[in-house]
Amino acid sequence: MRITRVKTYIVDGGFRPWTFVKIETSDPGLVGWGDCTDWGSPGPVAATVERYAERIIGKDPMASEAIWWELSAFSVRHTGGIAYKAM
């Protein structure tokens, strides 16, 4: 099983926007959902997720810790910030 597609969805939640991530896999019908909502900046968080997508396409989604560390090393120049919201 491999990651084949990553898609973000910004949804109006009434009092704030929600940012969801859908990860599709090579196994038909098997997807994963995540929430990376920021209280006021859904666009930049979604853009960061989409930037990360190119780095994780083809990876094993069950290796989530390895993926997290790879994305962390790729993006972190200091602790915290928008990059951690996207992960």
PyMOL Python script that loads the backbone (N, CA, C, O; Angstrom):
from pymol import cmd

cmd.read_pdbstr("""\
ATOM      1  N   MET A   1       0.847  -1.173   0.000  1.00  0.00           N
ATOM      2  CA  MET A   1       0.000   0.000   0.000  1.00  0.00           C
ATOM      3  C   MET A   1       0.894   1.238   0.000  1.00  0.00           C
ATOM      4  O   MET A   1       1.874   1.302   0.742  1.00  0.00           O
ATOM      5  N   ARG A   2       0.554   2.215  -0.831  1.00  0.00           N
ATOM      6  CA  ARG A   2       1.312   3.464  -0.954  1.00  0.00           C
ATOM      7  C   ARG A   2       0.356   4.651  -0.990  1.00  0.00           C
ATOM      8  O   ARG A   2      -0.808   4.515  -1.368  1.00  0.00           O
ATOM      9  N   ILE A   3       0.855   5.798  -0.598  1.00  0.00           N
ATOM     10  CA  ILE A   3       0.076   7.035  -0.700  1.00  0.00           C
ATOM     11  C   ILE A   3       0.060   7.448  -2.164  1.00  0.00           C
ATOM     12  O   ILE A   3       1.108   7.525  -2.805  1.00  0.00           O
ATOM     13  N   THR A   4      -1.129   7.713  -2.689  1.00  0.00           N
ATOM     14  CA  THR A   4      -1.260   8.092  -4.098  1.00  0.00           C
ATOM     15  C   THR A   4      -1.725   9.528  -4.293  1.00  0.00           C
ATOM     16  O   THR A   4      -1.488  10.114  -5.350  1.00  0.00           O
ATOM     17  N   ARG A   5      -2.385  10.104  -3.291  1.00  0.00           N
ATOM     18  CA  ARG A   5      -2.915  11.459  -3.448  1.00  0.00           C
ATOM     19  C   ARG A   5      -3.167  12.071  -2.079  1.00  0.00           C
ATOM     20  O   ARG A   5      -3.575  11.386  -1.141  1.00  0.00           O
ATOM     21  N   VAL A   6      -2.915  13.377  -1.980  1.00  0.00           N
ATOM     22  CA  VAL A   6      -3.203  14.137  -0.770  1.00  0.00           C
ATOM     23  C   VAL A   6      -4.032  15.344  -1.187  1.00  0.00           C
ATOM     24  O   VAL A   6      -3.640  16.089  -2.085  1.00  0.00           O
ATOM     25  N   LYS A   7      -5.168  15.541  -0.543  1.00  0.00           N
ATOM     26  CA  LYS A   7      -6.083  16.626  -0.908  1.00  0.00           C
ATOM     27  C   LYS A   7      -6.534  17.340   0.356  1.00  0.00           C
ATOM     28  O   LYS A   7      -6.862  16.696   1.352  1.00  0.00           O
ATOM     29  N   THR A   8      -6.551  18.676   0.319  1.00  0.00           N
ATOM     30  CA  THR A   8      -7.034  19.456   1.458  1.00  0.00           C
ATOM     31  C   THR A   8      -8.431  19.993   1.167  1.00  0.00           C
ATOM     32  O   THR A   8      -8.799  20.248   0.020  1.00  0.00           O
ATOM     33  N   TYR A   9      -9.188  20.154   2.234  1.00  0.00           N
ATOM     34  CA  TYR A   9     -10.544  20.702   2.156  1.00  0.00           C
ATOM     35  C   TYR A   9     -10.695  21.747   3.251  1.00  0.00           C
ATOM     36  O   TYR A   9     -10.497  21.452   4.430  1.00  0.00           O
ATOM     37  N   ILE A  10     -11.047  22.968   2.863  1.00  0.00           N
ATOM     38  CA  ILE A  10     -11.347  24.014   3.833  1.00  0.00           C
ATOM     39  C   ILE A  10     -12.864  24.107   3.915  1.00  0.00           C
ATOM     40  O   ILE A  10     -13.536  24.348   2.912  1.00  0.00           O
ATOM     41  N   VAL A  11     -13.398  23.914   5.118  1.00  0.00           N
ATOM     42  CA  VAL A  11     -14.838  23.832   5.331  1.00  0.00           C
ATOM     43  C   VAL A  11     -15.271  24.937   6.285  1.00  0.00           C
ATOM     44  O   VAL A  11     -14.650  25.140   7.328  1.00  0.00           O
ATOM     45  N   ASP A  12     -16.334  25.649   5.930  1.00  0.00           N
ATOM     46  CA  ASP A  12     -16.883  26.693   6.796  1.00  0.00           C
ATOM     47  C   ASP A  12     -17.545  26.036   7.999  1.00  0.00           C
ATOM     48  O   ASP A  12     -18.547  25.334   7.864  1.00  0.00           O
ATOM     49  N   GLY A  13     -16.984  26.269   9.159  1.00  0.00           N
ATOM     50  CA  GLY A  13     -17.526  25.679  10.380  1.00  0.00           C
ATOM     51  C   GLY A  13     -18.425  26.624  11.151  1.00  0.00           C
ATOM     52  O   GLY A  13     -18.764  26.351  12.302  1.00  0.00           O
ATOM     53  N   GLY A  14     -18.819  27.734  10.535  1.00  0.00           N
ATOM     54  CA  GLY A  14     -19.667  28.695  11.222  1.00  0.00           C
ATOM     55  C   GLY A  14     -18.851  29.711  11.997  1.00  0.00           C
ATOM     56  O   GLY A  14     -18.751  30.867  11.586  1.00  0.00           O
ATOM     57  N   PHE A  15     -18.269  29.301  13.106  1.00  0.00           N
ATOM     58  CA  PHE A  15     -17.490  30.225  13.921  1.00  0.00           C
ATOM     59  C   PHE A  15     -16.017  30.258  13.532  1.00  0.00           C
ATOM     60  O   PHE A  15     -15.292  31.168  13.932  1.00  0.00           O
ATOM     61  N   ARG A  16     -15.570  29.274  12.755  1.00  0.00           N
ATOM     62  CA  ARG A  16     -14.197  29.265  12.238  1.00  0.00           C
ATOM     63  C   ARG A  16     -14.111  28.249  11.107  1.00  0.00           C
ATOM     64  O   ARG A  16     -14.918  27.322  11.044  1.00  0.00           O
ATOM     65  N   PRO A  17     -13.140  28.415  10.215  1.00  0.00           N
ATOM     66  CA  PRO A  17     -12.970  27.423   9.145  1.00  0.00           C
ATOM     67  C   PRO A  17     -12.215  26.201   9.666  1.00  0.00           C
ATOM     68  O   PRO A  17     -11.349  26.307  10.535  1.00  0.00           O
ATOM     69  N   TRP A  18     -12.565  25.049   9.117  1.00  0.00           N
ATOM     70  CA  TRP A  18     -11.886  23.798   9.433  1.00  0.00           C
ATOM     71  C   TRP A  18     -11.055  23.391   8.224  1.00  0.00           C
ATOM     72  O   TRP A  18     -11.473  23.597   7.085  1.00  0.00           O
ATOM     73  N   THR A  19      -9.895  22.821   8.463  1.00  0.00           N
ATOM     74  CA  THR A  19      -9.045  22.335   7.385  1.00  0.00           C
ATOM     75  C   THR A  19      -8.848  20.831   7.571  1.00  0.00           C
ATOM     76  O   THR A  19      -8.276  20.382   8.564  1.00  0.00           O
ATOM     77  N   PHE A  20      -9.333  20.068   6.597  1.00  0.00           N
ATOM     78  CA  PHE A  20      -9.225  18.616   6.638  1.00  0.00           C
ATOM     79  C   PHE A  20      -8.296  18.141   5.529  1.00  0.00           C
ATOM     80  O   PHE A  20      -8.157  18.793   4.494  1.00  0.00           O
ATOM     81  N   VAL A  21      -7.669  17.003   5.760  1.00  0.00           N
ATOM     82  CA  VAL A  21      -6.765  16.399   4.784  1.00  0.00           C
ATOM     83  C   VAL A  21      -7.248  14.982   4.494  1.00  0.00           C
ATOM     84  O   VAL A  21      -7.529  14.208   5.409  1.00  0.00           O
ATOM     85  N   LYS A  22      -7.339  14.658   3.214  1.00  0.00           N
ATOM     86  CA  LYS A  22      -7.695  13.302   2.786  1.00  0.00           C
ATOM     87  C   LYS A  22      -6.466  12.697   2.122  1.00  0.00           C
ATOM     88  O   LYS A  22      -5.896  13.285   1.203  1.00  0.00           O
ATOM     89  N   ILE A  23      -6.063  11.526   2.588  1.00  0.00           N
ATOM     90  CA  ILE A  23      -4.937  10.807   2.000  1.00  0.00           C
ATOM     91  C   ILE A  23      -5.477   9.541   1.351  1.00  0.00           C
ATOM     92  O   ILE A  23      -6.052   8.682   2.019  1.00  0.00           O
ATOM     93  N   GLU A  24      -5.284   9.437   0.045  1.00  0.00           N
ATOM     94  CA  GLU A  24      -5.731   8.264  -0.698  1.00  0.00           C
ATOM     95  C   GLU A  24      -4.557   7.305  -0.867  1.00  0.00           C
ATOM     96  O   GLU A  24      -3.398   7.717  -0.929  1.00  0.00           O
ATOM     97  N   THR A  25      -4.884   6.019  -0.939  1.00  0.00           N
ATOM     98  CA  THR A  25      -3.842   4.998  -1.064  1.00  0.00           C
ATOM     99  C   THR A  25      -4.048   4.158  -2.318  1.00  0.00           C
ATOM    100  O   THR A  25      -5.062   4.262  -3.008  1.00  0.00           O
ATOM    101  N   SER A  26      -3.062   3.335  -2.582  1.00  0.00           N
ATOM    102  CA  SER A  26      -3.129   2.433  -3.733  1.00  0.00           C
ATOM    103  C   SER A  26      -4.118   1.289  -3.515  1.00  0.00           C
ATOM    104  O   SER A  26      -4.472   0.595  -4.467  1.00  0.00           O
ATOM    105  N   ASP A  27      -4.565   1.084  -2.283  1.00  0.00           N
ATOM    106  CA  ASP A  27      -5.597   0.080  -2.006  1.00  0.00           C
ATOM    107  C   ASP A  27      -6.959   0.712  -2.273  1.00  0.00           C
ATOM    108  O   ASP A  27      -7.316   1.684  -1.607  1.00  0.00           O
ATOM    109  N   PRO A  28      -7.721   0.197  -3.214  1.00  0.00           N
ATOM    110  CA  PRO A  28      -9.004   0.803  -3.584  1.00  0.00           C
ATOM    111  C   PRO A  28      -9.922   1.024  -2.376  1.00  0.00           C
ATOM    112  O   PRO A  28     -10.186   0.108  -1.596  1.00  0.00           O
ATOM    113  N   GLY A  29     -10.393   2.254  -2.249  1.00  0.00           N
ATOM    114  CA  GLY A  29     -11.335   2.602  -1.193  1.00  0.00           C
ATOM    115  C   GLY A  29     -10.728   2.868   0.164  1.00  0.00           C
ATOM    116  O   GLY A  29     -11.444   3.274   1.080  1.00  0.00           O
ATOM    117  N   LEU A  30      -9.438   2.656   0.330  1.00  0.00           N
ATOM    118  CA  LEU A  30      -8.797   2.872   1.621  1.00  0.00           C
ATOM    119  C   LEU A  30      -8.201   4.270   1.652  1.00  0.00           C
ATOM    120  O   LEU A  30      -7.262   4.575   0.917  1.00  0.00           O
ATOM    121  N   VAL A  31      -8.761   5.122   2.516  1.00  0.00           N
ATOM    122  CA  VAL A  31      -8.311   6.504   2.644  1.00  0.00           C
ATOM    123  C   VAL A  31      -8.110   6.829   4.119  1.00  0.00           C
ATOM    124  O   VAL A  31      -8.599   6.124   5.001  1.00  0.00           O
ATOM    125  N   GLY A  32      -7.389   7.897   4.361  1.00  0.00           N
ATOM    126  CA  GLY A  32      -7.216   8.402   5.711  1.00  0.00           C
ATOM    127  C   GLY A  32      -7.627   9.861   5.753  1.00  0.00           C
ATOM    128  O   GLY A  32      -7.451  10.591   4.778  1.00  0.00           O
ATOM    129  N   TRP A  33      -8.177  10.286   6.888  1.00  0.00           N
ATOM    130  CA  TRP A  33      -8.588  11.674   7.070  1.00  0.00           C
ATOM    131  C   TRP A  33      -7.849  12.260   8.264  1.00  0.00           C
ATOM    132  O   TRP A  33      -7.594  11.573   9.253  1.00  0.00           O
ATOM    133  N   GLY A  34      -7.509  13.545   8.154  1.00  0.00           N
ATOM    134  CA  GLY A  34      -6.874  14.251   9.249  1.00  0.00           C
ATOM    135  C   GLY A  34      -7.426  15.657   9.360  1.00  0.00           C
ATOM    136  O   GLY A  34      -8.061  16.166   8.437  1.00  0.00           O
ATOM    137  N   ASP A  35      -7.177  16.276  10.495  1.00  0.00           N
ATOM    138  CA  ASP A  35      -7.615  17.644  10.766  1.00  0.00           C
ATOM    139  C   ASP A  35      -6.380  18.463  11.112  1.00  0.00           C
ATOM    140  O   ASP A  35      -5.645  18.118  12.037  1.00  0.00           O
ATOM    141  N   CYS A  36      -6.148  19.538  10.381  1.00  0.00           N
ATOM    142  CA  CYS A  36      -5.012  20.421  10.683  1.00  0.00           C
ATOM    143  C   CYS A  36      -5.503  21.863  10.788  1.00  0.00           C
ATOM    144  O   CYS A  36      -4.875  22.792  10.281  1.00  0.00           O
ATOM    145  N   THR A  37      -6.636  22.023  11.458  1.00  0.00           N
ATOM    146  CA  THR A  37      -7.284  23.325  11.580  1.00  0.00           C
ATOM    147  C   THR A  37      -6.425  24.308  12.357  1.00  0.00           C
ATOM    148  O   THR A  37      -5.860  23.979  13.400  1.00  0.00           O
ATOM    149  N   ASP A  38      -6.340  25.509  11.831  1.00  0.00           N
ATOM    150  CA  ASP A  38      -5.722  26.643  12.502  1.00  0.00           C
ATOM    151  C   ASP A  38      -6.845  27.637  12.758  1.00  0.00           C
ATOM    152  O   ASP A  38      -7.767  27.736  11.948  1.00  0.00           O
ATOM    153  N   TRP A  39      -6.796  28.358  13.837  1.00  0.00           N
ATOM    154  CA  TRP A  39      -7.909  29.228  14.216  1.00  0.00           C
ATOM    155  C   TRP A  39      -8.128  30.410  13.300  1.00  0.00           C
ATOM    156  O   TRP A  39      -9.126  31.110  13.471  1.00  0.00           O
ATOM    157  N   GLY A  40      -7.267  30.677  12.345  1.00  0.00           N
ATOM    158  CA  GLY A  40      -7.522  31.832  11.506  1.00  0.00           C
ATOM    159  C   GLY A  40      -6.819  31.844  10.172  1.00  0.00           C
ATOM    160  O   GLY A  40      -6.984  32.788   9.398  1.00  0.00           O
ATOM    161  N   SER A  41      -6.037  30.819   9.882  1.00  0.00           N
ATOM    162  CA  SER A  41      -5.249  30.829   8.653  1.00  0.00           C
ATOM    163  C   SER A  41      -5.358  29.514   7.892  1.00  0.00           C
ATOM    164  O   SER A  41      -4.358  28.814   7.740  1.00  0.00           O
ATOM    165  N   PRO A  42      -6.545  29.163   7.410  1.00  0.00           N
ATOM    166  CA  PRO A  42      -6.665  27.869   6.735  1.00  0.00           C
ATOM    167  C   PRO A  42      -5.903  27.795   5.420  1.00  0.00           C
ATOM    168  O   PRO A  42      -5.416  26.726   5.054  1.00  0.00           O
ATOM    169  N   GLY A  43      -5.792  28.904   4.706  1.00  0.00           N
ATOM    170  CA  GLY A  43      -5.108  28.902   3.413  1.00  0.00           C
ATOM    171  C   GLY A  43      -3.642  28.513   3.503  1.00  0.00           C
ATOM    172  O   GLY A  43      -3.206  27.614   2.784  1.00  0.00           O
ATOM    173  N   PRO A  44      -2.866  29.168   4.368  1.00  0.00           N
ATOM    174  CA  PRO A  44      -1.453  28.800   4.482  1.00  0.00           C
ATOM    175  C   PRO A  44      -1.231  27.378   4.990  1.00  0.00           C
ATOM    176  O   PRO A  44      -0.295  26.707   4.556  1.00  0.00           O
ATOM    177  N   VAL A  45      -2.078  26.914   5.899  1.00  0.00           N
ATOM    178  CA  VAL A  45      -1.937  25.540   6.385  1.00  0.00           C
ATOM    179  C   VAL A  45      -2.201  24.564   5.245  1.00  0.00           C
ATOM    180  O   VAL A  45      -1.441  23.615   5.050  1.00  0.00           O
ATOM    181  N   ALA A  46      -3.280  24.792   4.489  1.00  0.00           N
ATOM    182  CA  ALA A  46      -3.606  23.919   3.353  1.00  0.00           C
ATOM    183  C   ALA A  46      -2.490  23.948   2.308  1.00  0.00           C
ATOM    184  O   ALA A  46      -2.143  22.911   1.742  1.00  0.00           O
ATOM    185  N   ALA A  47      -1.930  25.122   2.055  1.00  0.00           N
ATOM    186  CA  ALA A  47      -0.843  25.231   1.077  1.00  0.00           C
ATOM    187  C   ALA A  47       0.390  24.455   1.535  1.00  0.00           C
ATOM    188  O   ALA A  47       1.082  23.849   0.717  1.00  0.00           O
ATOM    189  N   THR A  48       0.663  24.473   2.829  1.00  0.00           N
ATOM    190  CA  THR A  48       1.798  23.727   3.355  1.00  0.00           C
ATOM    191  C   THR A  48       1.565  22.225   3.217  1.00  0.00           C
ATOM    192  O   THR A  48       2.479  21.484   2.853  1.00  0.00           O
ATOM    193  N   VAL A  49       0.348  21.775   3.507  1.00  0.00           N
ATOM    194  CA  VAL A  49       0.016  20.357   3.329  1.00  0.00           C
ATOM    195  C   VAL A  49       0.221  19.956   1.875  1.00  0.00           C
ATOM    196  O   VAL A  49       0.794  18.904   1.591  1.00  0.00           O
ATOM    197  N   GLU A  50      -0.245  20.788   0.959  1.00  0.00           N
ATOM    198  CA  GLU A  50      -0.105  20.474  -0.463  1.00  0.00           C
ATOM    199  C   GLU A  50       1.363  20.458  -0.890  1.00  0.00           C
ATOM    200  O   GLU A  50       1.751  19.687  -1.767  1.00  0.00           O
ATOM    201  N   ARG A  51       2.163  21.302  -0.273  1.00  0.00           N
ATOM    202  CA  ARG A  51       3.605  21.288  -0.557  1.00  0.00           C
ATOM    203  C   ARG A  51       4.234  19.992  -0.053  1.00  0.00           C
ATOM    204  O   ARG A  51       5.090  19.413  -0.721  1.00  0.00           O
ATOM    205  N   TYR A  52       3.815  19.544   1.109  1.00  0.00           N
ATOM    206  CA  TYR A  52       4.320  18.289   1.664  1.00  0.00           C
ATOM    207  C   TYR A  52       3.883  17.081   0.847  1.00  0.00           C
ATOM    208  O   TYR A  52       4.579  16.066   0.817  1.00  0.00           O
ATOM    209  N   ALA A  53       2.739  17.185   0.187  1.00  0.00           N
ATOM    210  CA  ALA A  53       2.186  16.046  -0.560  1.00  0.00           C
ATOM    211  C   ALA A  53       3.205  15.460  -1.530  1.00  0.00           C
ATOM    212  O   ALA A  53       3.327  14.240  -1.645  1.00  0.00           O
ATOM    213  N   GLU A  54       3.931  16.320  -2.221  1.00  0.00           N
ATOM    214  CA  GLU A  54       4.901  15.816  -3.201  1.00  0.00           C
ATOM    215  C   GLU A  54       6.004  14.995  -2.545  1.00  0.00           C
ATOM    216  O   GLU A  54       6.633  14.167  -3.203  1.00  0.00           O
ATOM    217  N   ARG A  55       6.245  15.216  -1.256  1.00  0.00           N
ATOM    218  CA  ARG A  55       7.285  14.463  -0.550  1.00  0.00           C
ATOM    219  C   ARG A  55       6.790  13.120  -0.031  1.00  0.00           C
ATOM    220  O   ARG A  55       7.597  12.232   0.245  1.00  0.00           O
ATOM    221  N   ILE A  56       5.465  12.954   0.106  1.00  0.00           N
ATOM    222  CA  ILE A  56       4.969  11.711   0.697  1.00  0.00           C
ATOM    223  C   ILE A  56       4.250  10.795  -0.295  1.00  0.00           C
ATOM    224  O   ILE A  56       3.955   9.646   0.031  1.00  0.00           O
ATOM    225  N   ILE A  57       3.966  11.292  -1.501  1.00  0.00           N
ATOM    226  CA  ILE A  57       3.369  10.427  -2.520  1.00  0.00           C
ATOM    227  C   ILE A  57       4.323   9.249  -2.758  1.00  0.00           C
ATOM    228  O   ILE A  57       5.524   9.446  -2.945  1.00  0.00           O
ATOM    229  N   GLY A  58       3.790   8.046  -2.751  1.00  0.00           N
ATOM    230  CA  GLY A  58       4.600   6.847  -2.948  1.00  0.00           C
ATOM    231  C   GLY A  58       5.099   6.210  -1.663  1.00  0.00           C
ATOM    232  O   GLY A  58       5.651   5.110  -1.692  1.00  0.00           O
ATOM    233  N   LYS A  59       4.915   6.886  -0.534  1.00  0.00           N
ATOM    234  CA  LYS A  59       5.364   6.332   0.751  1.00  0.00           C
ATOM    235  C   LYS A  59       4.303   5.400   1.333  1.00  0.00           C
ATOM    236  O   LYS A  59       3.132   5.450   0.955  1.00  0.00           O
ATOM    237  N   ASP A  60       4.737   4.557   2.253  1.00  0.00           N
ATOM    238  CA  ASP A  60       3.844   3.663   2.980  1.00  0.00           C
ATOM    239  C   ASP A  60       3.122   4.478   4.057  1.00  0.00           C
ATOM    240  O   ASP A  60       3.785   5.011   4.948  1.00  0.00           O
ATOM    241  N   PRO A  61       1.790   4.594   4.012  1.00  0.00           N
ATOM    242  CA  PRO A  61       1.081   5.402   5.000  1.00  0.00           C
ATOM    243  C   PRO A  61       1.154   4.828   6.415  1.00  0.00           C
ATOM    244  O   PRO A  61       0.893   5.542   7.383  1.00  0.00           O
ATOM    245  N   MET A  62       1.500   3.567   6.542  1.00  0.00           N
ATOM    246  CA  MET A  62       1.629   2.964   7.866  1.00  0.00           C
ATOM    247  C   MET A  62       2.923   3.393   8.557  1.00  0.00           C
ATOM    248  O   MET A  62       3.082   3.181   9.759  1.00  0.00           O
ATOM    249  N   ALA A  63       3.836   3.985   7.817  1.00  0.00           N
ATOM    250  CA  ALA A  63       5.104   4.472   8.374  1.00  0.00           C
ATOM    251  C   ALA A  63       4.957   5.937   8.775  1.00  0.00           C
ATOM    252  O   ALA A  63       5.783   6.774   8.411  1.00  0.00           O
ATOM    253  N   SER A  64       3.901   6.240   9.523  1.00  0.00           N
ATOM    254  CA  SER A  64       3.577   7.637   9.835  1.00  0.00           C
ATOM    255  C   SER A  64       4.673   8.350  10.627  1.00  0.00           C
ATOM    256  O   SER A  64       4.924   9.533  10.399  1.00  0.00           O
ATOM    257  N   GLU A  65       5.323   7.652  11.545  1.00  0.00           N
ATOM    258  CA  GLU A  65       6.379   8.304  12.316  1.00  0.00           C
ATOM    259  C   GLU A  65       7.566   8.671  11.428  1.00  0.00           C
ATOM    260  O   GLU A  65       8.122   9.761  11.559  1.00  0.00           O
ATOM    261  N   ALA A  66       7.952   7.784  10.538  1.00  0.00           N
ATOM    262  CA  ALA A  66       9.057   8.075   9.617  1.00  0.00           C
ATOM    263  C   ALA A  66       8.700   9.242   8.703  1.00  0.00           C
ATOM    264  O   ALA A  66       9.538  10.100   8.426  1.00  0.00           O
ATOM    265  N   ILE A  67       7.456   9.271   8.238  1.00  0.00           N
ATOM    266  CA  ILE A  67       7.004  10.387   7.398  1.00  0.00           C
ATOM    267  C   ILE A  67       7.050  11.684   8.192  1.00  0.00           C
ATOM    268  O   ILE A  67       7.511  12.708   7.687  1.00  0.00           O
ATOM    269  N   TRP A  68       6.574  11.644   9.433  1.00  0.00           N
ATOM    270  CA  TRP A  68       6.578  12.845  10.278  1.00  0.00           C
ATOM    271  C   TRP A  68       7.995  13.382  10.435  1.00  0.00           C
ATOM    272  O   TRP A  68       8.226  14.581  10.279  1.00  0.00           O
ATOM    273  N   TRP A  69       8.951  12.496  10.745  1.00  0.00           N
ATOM    274  CA  TRP A  69      10.331  12.937  10.937  1.00  0.00           C
ATOM    275  C   TRP A  69      10.932  13.478   9.640  1.00  0.00           C
ATOM    276  O   TRP A  69      11.687  14.449   9.674  1.00  0.00           O
ATOM    277  N   GLU A  70      10.615  12.875   8.518  1.00  0.00           N
ATOM    278  CA  GLU A  70      11.117  13.384   7.237  1.00  0.00           C
ATOM    279  C   GLU A  70      10.575  14.782   6.962  1.00  0.00           C
ATOM    280  O   GLU A  70      11.325  15.672   6.562  1.00  0.00           O
ATOM    281  N   LEU A  71       9.276  14.979   7.173  1.00  0.00           N
ATOM    282  CA  LEU A  71       8.687  16.300   6.947  1.00  0.00           C
ATOM    283  C   LEU A  71       9.230  17.318   7.935  1.00  0.00           C
ATOM    284  O   LEU A  71       9.440  18.480   7.586  1.00  0.00           O
ATOM    285  N   SER A  72       9.455  16.886   9.154  1.00  0.00           N
ATOM    286  CA  SER A  72      10.019  17.780  10.161  1.00  0.00           C
ATOM    287  C   SER A  72      11.413  18.241   9.756  1.00  0.00           C
ATOM    288  O   SER A  72      11.717  19.432   9.819  1.00  0.00           O
ATOM    289  N   ALA A  73      12.251  17.316   9.345  1.00  0.00           N
ATOM    290  CA  ALA A  73      13.613  17.667   8.926  1.00  0.00           C
ATOM    291  C   ALA A  73      13.605  18.550   7.685  1.00  0.00           C
ATOM    292  O   ALA A  73      14.473  19.408   7.525  1.00  0.00           O
ATOM    293  N   PHE A  74      12.629  18.343   6.808  1.00  0.00           N
ATOM    294  CA  PHE A  74      12.507  19.119   5.576  1.00  0.00           C
ATOM    295  C   PHE A  74      12.102  20.562   5.842  1.00  0.00           C
ATOM    296  O   PHE A  74      12.491  21.461   5.096  1.00  0.00           O
ATOM    297  N   SER A  75      11.329  20.793   6.892  1.00  0.00           N
ATOM    298  CA  SER A  75      10.690  22.093   7.027  1.00  0.00           C
ATOM    299  C   SER A  75      11.026  22.895   8.269  1.00  0.00           C
ATOM    300  O   SER A  75      10.839  24.112   8.272  1.00  0.00           O
ATOM    301  N   VAL A  76      11.504  22.273   9.302  1.00  0.00           N
ATOM    302  CA  VAL A  76      11.651  22.985  10.565  1.00  0.00           C
ATOM    303  C   VAL A  76      12.983  23.713  10.634  1.00  0.00           C
ATOM    304  O   VAL A  76      14.055  23.118  10.517  1.00  0.00           O
ATOM    305  N   ARG A  77      12.881  24.990  10.824  1.00  0.00           N
ATOM    306  CA  ARG A  77      14.071  25.814  11.043  1.00  0.00           C
ATOM    307  C   ARG A  77      14.092  26.305  12.489  1.00  0.00           C
ATOM    308  O   ARG A  77      15.126  26.740  12.996  1.00  0.00           O
ATOM    309  N   HIS A  78      12.944  26.228  13.135  1.00  0.00           N
ATOM    310  CA  HIS A  78      12.799  26.551  14.552  1.00  0.00           C
ATOM    311  C   HIS A  78      11.539  25.841  15.037  1.00  0.00           C
ATOM    312  O   HIS A  78      10.742  25.385  14.218  1.00  0.00           O
ATOM    313  N   THR A  79      11.345  25.741  16.324  1.00  0.00           N
ATOM    314  CA  THR A  79      10.193  24.998  16.838  1.00  0.00           C
ATOM    315  C   THR A  79       8.889  25.746  16.606  1.00  0.00           C
ATOM    316  O   THR A  79       8.854  26.977  16.580  1.00  0.00           O
ATOM    317  N   GLY A  80       7.831  24.987  16.442  1.00  0.00           N
ATOM    318  CA  GLY A  80       6.494  25.548  16.285  1.00  0.00           C
ATOM    319  C   GLY A  80       6.248  26.105  14.898  1.00  0.00           C
ATOM    320  O   GLY A  80       7.012  25.847  13.968  1.00  0.00           O
ATOM    321  N   GLY A  81       5.187  26.864  14.767  1.00  0.00           N
ATOM    322  CA  GLY A  81       4.875  27.518  13.511  1.00  0.00           C
ATOM    323  C   GLY A  81       3.927  26.734  12.630  1.00  0.00           C
ATOM    324  O   GLY A  81       3.442  25.663  12.997  1.00  0.00           O
ATOM    325  N   ILE A  82       3.679  27.287  11.470  1.00  0.00           N
ATOM    326  CA  ILE A  82       2.687  26.740  10.553  1.00  0.00           C
ATOM    327  C   ILE A  82       3.051  25.355  10.040  1.00  0.00           C
ATOM    328  O   ILE A  82       2.159  24.559   9.746  1.00  0.00           O
ATOM    329  N   ALA A  83       4.331  25.051   9.927  1.00  0.00           N
ATOM    330  CA  ALA A  83       4.730  23.733   9.436  1.00  0.00           C
ATOM    331  C   ALA A  83       4.214  22.631  10.359  1.00  0.00           C
ATOM    332  O   ALA A  83       3.798  21.575   9.882  1.00  0.00           O
ATOM    333  N   TYR A  84       4.235  22.859  11.663  1.00  0.00           N
ATOM    334  CA  TYR A  84       3.731  21.845  12.588  1.00  0.00           C
ATOM    335  C   TYR A  84       2.223  21.703  12.499  1.00  0.00           C
ATOM    336  O   TYR A  84       1.698  20.609  12.705  1.00  0.00           O
ATOM    337  N   LYS A  85       1.511  22.787  12.194  1.00  0.00           N
ATOM    338  CA  LYS A  85       0.057  22.696  11.994  1.00  0.00           C
ATOM    339  C   LYS A  85      -0.249  21.789  10.812  1.00  0.00           C
ATOM    340  O   LYS A  85      -1.172  20.977  10.869  1.00  0.00           O
ATOM    341  N   ALA A  86       0.514  21.925   9.757  1.00  0.00           N
ATOM    342  CA  ALA A  86       0.259  21.146   8.544  1.00  0.00           C
ATOM    343  C   ALA A  86       0.562  19.668   8.737  1.00  0.00           C
ATOM    344  O   ALA A  86      -0.072  18.819   8.110  1.00  0.00           O
ATOM    345  N   MET A  87       1.523  19.351   9.595  1.00  0.00           N
ATOM    346  CA  MET A  87       1.856  17.945   9.817  1.00  0.00           C
ATOM    347  C   MET A  87       0.811  17.296  10.666  1.00  0.00           C
ATOM    348  O   MET A  87       0.912  16.106  10.966  1.00  0.00           O
TER     349      MET A  87
END
""", "prot")
cmd.dss("prot")
cmd.show_as("cartoon", "prot")
cmd.util.cbc("prot")
cmd.orient("prot")
